[in-house]
Amino acid sequence: MFDPKQSGATERLMMVMMQIAISPSPISVQQLSDQLQIPKSSLYRHLALLREWNLIMMDPDYHRYTIGPAALALQHNFSTLSHLSGNVERTLVRLQQQTGEMAAYMVPMGFQAMCVDSIESLNALRCSFEKGKSQPLIRGASSKVMLAHMDIADVNAVLDHFLVTDITERDRWHNNLEAIRNQGFAISNSEFDSGVSGVSAPVLHHGKLVGAVSIMAPEERVSRNRKLIVDSVLGAAVAIAHPWRHSR
C-alpha cells in the first residue's frame, strides 16, 4: 500500500489512476487532491500523462475524470486471458452451488476492497457487492479478513486514512484482526446491508495476501448453516490460491 507522502512519482501516478478507477462517479481534481493528499500542481502532471495514454478521460464540460479506453482494454484482457480470472469464476460457481448463497472474490486496491467477480445467490438477496464496484477497506468481513493478513504498516495506513486515531480504538482493531487471523476467517453482520452477513476467508499464495473469497447471505441463514458456509468458504480460498489441487 502506498503512502502519498513518501511514494515516488511512478507510485503516485498509479495511485491517481486507481483512485479514478474505483470512484463511483466522475471525480474532480480537488476531490483527488483531498483523497490522495497530493498537491493539485502535481496532480495535473499525472493526469496529463494518463490522458495521453488514454488510461483516463476528462469530461470537457465539468472537468471531471473517469477511466479511459486503454484501462478498459486491460480489464477485458484480465477477464478473457487471465488464468486467475477463469479459476476464480469456476470456484465461485462451485461455492454458490454448495451454499446456495451469493459468492464473491475481493482484492485490496489502495484503501478500497474491489469486487473482481461475483455469482448471484439462488435466493433473492439485496446486497451492495457487485462486480467492478469497491467498498471501504475497513468495513465488512472481506475487508477485515484482508486487513488481518496485511503488514502492520499497511493496516495502520488504512486506520489513518479512515481517521481511526484514538489509541484505544486502534488497539481494539489490532486485537480483532489478530483474532481473525488466528481463526482463519471473518464474519460480519449488517455492515453494508441490513440483515445481511458476510463470511470471508483470505486467499494466500506463498503466505502473501492476494484477495478474499466471501459469501453474502441473510443473517438467519448464515447462523443456521454456519459450519457448511465457513467450511465451503475456506475450501474456496484454497482452491483459488492453489488451482492445481482442484483441477481434476
Secondary structure, 3 states (H helix, E strand, C coil): CCCCCCCCHHHHHHHHHHHHHHCCCCECHHHHHHHHCCCHHHHHHHHHHHHHCCCEEECCCCCCEEECHHHHHHHHHHHHHCHHHHHHHHHHHHHHHHHCCEEEEEEEECCEEEEEEEECCCCCCCCCCCCCCEEECCCHHHHHHHHCCCCHHHHHHHHHHCCCCCHHHHHHHHHHHHHHHHHCCEEEECCCCCCEEEEEEEEEECCEEEEEEEEEEEHHHHHHCHHHHHHHHHHHHHHHHCHHHHCC
